[in-house]
Amino acid sequence: MSDIQKGMALLISAFHKYSGKEGDKLTLSKGELKDLLSAELGDLLGKSQDKAAVDKIFKDLDANADGSVDFQEYITLVACITMLCNEFFTKK
């Protein structure tokens, strides 16, 4: 597999590692999203246990307002964070 294919496989695997623990196996609940953010992106986002911050991220991600974060909404988050990291590292 190419590096990009490996990256895609890791993104898919990470999503499914957390999805479905609290219901639908194809979406993330607010609790599942919090666990994912803390464990997988904690180094970038900080280990904040701030409920208001998690609530805001969840609300912003839940584009269709169905009370869960689906794979497309999750990928949007990852893409945005990746773009911010790229901007940060290319400015140095």
C-alpha positions as MATLAB code, in Angstrom:
seq = 'MSDIQKGMALLISAFHKYSGKEGDKLTLSKGELKDLLSAELGDLLGKSQDKAAVDKIFKDLDANADGSVDFQEYITLVACITMLCNEFFTKK';
ca = [
       0.000    0.000    0.000;
       1.063    3.561   -0.648;
       1.469    6.022    2.223;
      -1.842    7.682    1.334;
      -3.632    4.320    1.258;
      -2.146    3.486    4.670;
      -3.329    6.849    5.978;
      -6.841    6.230    4.657;
      -6.897    2.789    6.272;
      -5.795    4.298    9.599;
      -8.521    6.970    9.461;
     -11.171    4.340    8.769;
      -9.836    2.075   11.509;
      -9.725    4.879   14.077;
     -13.342    5.855   13.353;
     -14.618    2.307   13.750;
     -12.537    1.769   16.896;
     -14.794    4.292   18.665;
     -18.090    4.152   16.738;
     -20.882    1.881   17.850;
     -19.931    1.570   21.496;
     -23.075    3.544   22.375;
     -25.524    2.576   19.643;
     -25.175    2.874   15.879;
     -21.931    1.263   14.738;
     -21.653    3.710   11.816;
     -21.743    6.920   13.871;
     -20.062    8.537   16.841;
     -22.087    9.670   19.829;
     -20.887   12.692   21.797;
     -19.167   10.372   24.303;
     -17.503    8.341   21.568;
     -16.304   11.531   19.870;
     -14.863   12.763   23.171;
     -13.002    9.464   23.617;
     -11.669    9.615   20.051;
     -10.527   13.236   20.360;
      -8.808   12.592   23.671;
      -7.067    9.358   22.678;
      -6.271   10.014   19.032;
      -5.835   13.799   18.833;
      -5.033   14.702   22.425;
      -1.490   15.768   21.565;
      -2.832   18.315   19.067;
      -5.989   19.413   20.838;
      -4.826   19.103   24.418;
      -6.186   16.676   26.967;
      -9.035   19.044   27.791;
     -11.951   17.565   29.651;
     -13.892   20.783   28.965;
     -17.474   19.625   28.381;
     -18.414   22.920   26.706;
     -15.576   22.551   24.189;
     -16.603   18.987   23.345;
     -20.234   20.104   23.037;
     -19.244   22.874   20.603;
     -17.073   20.580   18.480;
     -19.880   18.012   18.389;
     -22.500   20.606   17.423;
     -20.268   22.068   14.715;
     -19.458   18.624   13.303;
     -23.025   17.343   13.346;
     -23.845   19.105   10.072;
     -27.182   17.351    9.578;
     -28.161   17.839   13.257;
     -29.086   14.185   13.770;
     -27.370   13.924   17.157;
     -24.431   11.869   15.929;
     -21.253   12.278   13.887;
     -21.090   10.103   10.791;
     -17.975    9.167    8.848;
     -18.220   12.135    6.468;
     -18.518   14.583    9.370;
     -15.542   12.899   11.085;
     -13.432   13.158    7.922;
     -14.304   16.862    7.718;
     -12.838   17.317   11.209;
      -9.671   15.399   10.326;
      -9.256   17.349    7.063;
      -9.638   20.703    8.838;
      -7.130   19.790   11.549;
      -4.718   18.511    8.875;
      -5.006   21.808    6.991;
      -4.300   23.793   10.168;
      -1.247   21.642   10.924;
       0.027   22.126    7.376;
      -0.349   25.902    7.684;
       1.427   25.879   11.041;
       4.394   23.814    9.842;
       4.820   25.623    6.498;
       4.972   29.017    8.242;
       7.951   27.987   10.384;
];
